[in-house]
Amino acid sequence: MTDFDVNLANMLEGMETADSAFKPTNFWSSGLPSIMKDIEALGVETFRDHPSAAFFYVPVYASNTLRRYGRFVLPIANKLPARKKAKFMRRLTRLDRALADYRLMLATSLQGGLPIEDVSESDVGSGERFEFDGRSFSRSMLNYMRALNLYKRHADSSKVASILEIGGGYGTLGEILLKAVAGGIYVNVDIPPVAAISTYYLQQVFGVDNVLTYTDAEELDEIDLDALKSRYRAIVLCPWQLPRVKGQVDLFANFMSFQEMEPDVVRNYIKMVQPLVKYHVLVRNSAVGKKVAAKKGDIGVMEQVKSDFIQQQFDAFDTVAADAFVYGEENETGTYRSEVCLLKRR
């Protein structure tokens, strides 16, 4: 077994006996089998190409046609004249949408503060990325970069050297921080198997010895961030390890995963992380709520969590800024409104 396999197996074993407050809720319970199936069949090395990844933890720009039928349509595209092929591929890949997000990122960027201006994304995990001005971006990274620009505009981000995130996907925010701040430390708390994928990704980008794994952390009575930051650049934990975390971080983040949980679970997480946060909270979640499942076991939530609920739970913080139009995303009808909110400790 590889180190990835061992770490994942340990996570899955730990999840079996974990308190229900730390286990996957309805939305994620419906998706875990497909994620596991893809890992077993296709391997972790190309996780960003997995069919389940695009739905659950790797946002992409690609059209459904390209994702589902690429093996059929790409040979057709290759036979087209150059100009028609370029136009056809722009539609399939939605390059124009990626470019629009990149332009928004540039237009909202500010000098000073957290130095993210030169960050470029790794190609680990394969998958969709676009290159603009010599830098590489996935949709995930452009989402984070725009939100960080809101942070930089409304608060002093120059002190940010440590971030705790719940539901950090494969580790994009950690990659941004650790490439921007030489002495930074990133902590991701997530459920398996995504936590194992995040561990793999951050190890590949920053080195195996620079990432504290779930398995390593299980040997610690306390997960003391102040003591660990001199040894590690990243720490990846599972939720039931969160009560053992001590110390403080500069920023807490949650991007589009609180909205996938049930209210009591979100309330519990916020109660635990609030004392760990020194300065700010940066969240991006739905202002209108995730789809409600028709019945338990179907994809969706049983009860919606909206961005205003999340802000209310952080009762030691005040909301400084909230936006969906520029820094998040919303449609014309208002049925989709992904809102970025920045909160500051009182």
Residue pairs with C-beta under 8 A, 6 or more apart in sequence:
1 9
3 208
4 44
4 196
4 199
4 200
6 215
7 196
7 199
7 213
7 214
7 215
8 39
8 192
8 193
8 196
10 214
10 215
10 218
11 192
11 193
11 195
11 196
11 214
11 238
12 192
12 193
14 214
14 218
14 238
14 240
15 22
15 23
15 24
15 191
15 192
15 238
15 240
18 238
18 239
18 240
19 240
21 239
21 264
21 265
21 268
22 238
22 239
22 240
22 242
23 191
23 239
24 32
24 191
25 260
25 261
25 262
25 265
25 301
25 302
26 262
26 293
26 296
26 297
26 298
26 300
26 301
26 302
27 260
27 261
27 290
27 293
27 299
27 300
27 301
28 56
28 191
28 260
29 297
30 293
30 297
30 298
30 299
30 300
31 52
31 55
31 56
31 299
32 193
34 51
34 52
34 56
35 50
35 52
35 53
35 56
35 57
35 193
35 194
36 193
37 52
38 47
38 50
38 51
38 52
38 53
39 47
39 50
39 193
39 197
42 49
42 50
44 125
44 196
44 197
44 200
45 125
45 126
46 125
46 126
46 127
47 53
47 58
47 125
47 126
47 127
47 170
47 197
47 200
47 201
48 58
48 125
48 126
48 127
48 128
48 138
48 170
49 125
49 126
49 127
50 58
51 67
53 127
54 60
54 62
54 67
56 194
57 169
57 170
57 194
57 197
58 127
58 138
58 140
58 169
58 170
59 138
59 139
59 140
59 143
60 67
60 127
60 128
60 138
60 139
61 93
61 94
61 95
61 97
61 98
61 128
61 130
61 139
62 92
62 93
62 94
62 128
63 91
63 92
63 93
63 94
65 73
65 92
66 73
66 74
66 92
66 93
70 92
73 92
77 85
77 88
77 89
77 92
78 85
80 88
89 95
90 96
93 128
95 130
98 130
98 137
98 139
98 142
99 130
99 132
101 139
101 142
101 143
101 146
102 130
102 132
102 137
102 142
104 146
104 326
105 142
105 145
105 146
105 149
108 146
108 149
108 150
108 153
108 326
108 327
109 117
109 149
109 152
110 149
110 152
110 153
111 117
112 152
112 158
113 151
113 152
113 156
113 157
113 158
113 160
114 148
114 151
114 152
114 157
114 158
114 160
114 177
114 180
114 181
115 180
115 181
116 145
116 148
116 176
116 180
118 135
119 135
119 141
119 145
119 175
119 176
119 179
119 180
120 134
120 135
120 136
120 137
120 179
121 129
121 135
121 136
121 137
121 138
121 141
121 172
121 175
122 136
122 175
122 201
122 204
122 205
123 129
123 136
124 201
124 204
124 205
125 170
125 197
125 201
125 204
127 138
128 138
128 139
129 136
129 137
129 138
130 136
130 137
130 138
131 137
137 145
138 172
140 169
140 170
140 172
141 172
141 175
141 176
143 255
143 284
144 172
144 173
144 176
144 255
145 176
146 326
146 327
146 328
146 340
147 255
147 282
147 284
147 327
147 328
147 340
148 157
148 176
148 282
149 327
150 282
150 321
150 323
150 326
150 327
150 340
150 342
151 157
151 251
151 280
151 282
151 342
153 321
154 320
154 321
154 342
155 279
155 280
155 320
155 342
155 344
159 250
159 279
160 177
160 181
160 184
160 250
160 251
160 279
160 280
161 181
161 183
161 184
161 185
161 250
162 184
162 185
162 186
162 187
162 225
162 229
162 248
162 249
162 250
162 251
163 173
163 174
163 177
163 184
163 185
163 186
163 187
163 249
163 250
163 251
163 252
163 253
164 187
164 189
164 245
164 249
164 251
164 252
164 253
164 273
164 276
164 277
165 173
165 174
165 186
165 187
165 188
165 189
165 252
165 253
165 254
165 255
166 189
166 190
166 239
166 252
166 253
166 254
166 257
166 258
166 269
166 273
167 189
167 190
167 254
167 255
167 256
167 257
167 258
167 260
168 174
168 188
168 189
168 190
168 198
168 253
168 255
169 190
169 194
169 198
169 255
169 257
170 194
170 197
170 198
170 201
171 186
171 188
171 198
171 201
171 202
171 205
171 234
171 236
173 186
173 253
173 255
174 186
174 188
174 198
174 202
174 234
175 201
175 202
175 205
177 184
177 186
178 184
178 186
178 205
178 206
178 233
178 234
184 233
185 225
185 228
185 229
185 232
185 233
185 234
185 235
186 202
186 233
186 234
186 235
187 225
187 234
187 235
187 236
187 237
187 245
187 249
188 195
188 198
188 202
188 234
188 235
188 236
188 237
189 195
189 236
189 237
189 238
189 239
189 241
189 242
190 198
190 236
190 238
190 239
191 238
191 239
192 238
195 214
195 236
195 237
195 238
196 214
198 236
199 211
199 213
199 214
199 236
202 210
202 211
202 233
202 234
202 236
203 210
203 211
206 233
206 234
207 233
210 232
210 233
210 234
211 232
211 233
211 234
211 235
211 236
212 228
212 231
212 232
212 234
212 235
212 236
213 236
214 236
214 237
214 238
214 241
217 223
217 235
217 237
217 241
217 244
218 241
220 244
221 244
222 244
222 246
223 235
223 237
223 241
223 244
223 245
223 246
224 246
224 247
225 235
225 245
225 246
225 247
225 248
225 249
225 276
226 246
226 247
226 248
227 247
228 235
237 245
239 269
242 269
242 272
242 273
243 272
245 276
247 276
248 276
248 277
248 278
249 276
249 277
249 278
250 277
250 278
250 279
250 280
251 277
251 279
251 280
251 281
251 282
252 273
252 276
252 277
252 280
252 281
252 282
253 281
253 282
253 283
254 283
254 284
254 285
254 310
255 283
255 284
255 285
256 284
256 285
256 286
256 338
257 285
258 266
258 269
258 283
258 285
258 305
258 310
259 285
259 286
259 289
259 290
259 301
259 304
259 305
259 306
259 307
260 290
260 301
261 269
261 301
261 305
262 301
262 302
262 303
262 305
263 303
263 305
263 309
266 305
266 309
266 310
266 313
267 313
270 310
270 313
270 314
271 313
274 314
274 315
274 316
274 317
277 317
277 345
278 345
279 344
279 345
280 317
280 342
280 343
280 344
280 345
281 314
281 317
281 341
281 342
281 343
282 340
282 341
282 342
282 343
283 307
283 310
283 311
283 340
283 341
283 343
284 328
284 338
284 339
284 340
284 341
285 305
285 306
285 307
285 310
285 338
285 339
285 341
286 304
286 305
286 306
286 307
286 336
286 337
286 338
286 339
287 306
287 307
287 308
287 324
287 337
287 338
287 339
288 306
288 334
288 335
288 336
288 337
289 301
289 304
289 305
289 306
290 300
290 301
290 304
290 305
291 299
291 300
291 301
292 300
292 301
292 302
292 303
292 304
293 299
293 300
293 301
293 302
294 300
296 302
307 322
307 339
307 341
310 341
311 317
311 319
311 322
311 341
311 343
314 343
316 345
316 346
317 343
317 344
317 345
317 346
318 343
318 344
318 346
319 341
319 342
319 343
320 342
320 343
320 344
321 340
321 341
321 342
322 339
322 340
322 341
322 342
323 339
323 340
324 330
324 337
324 338
324 339
324 340
327 340
328 337
328 338
328 339
328 340
329 336
329 337
329 338
330 336
330 337
330 338
331 337
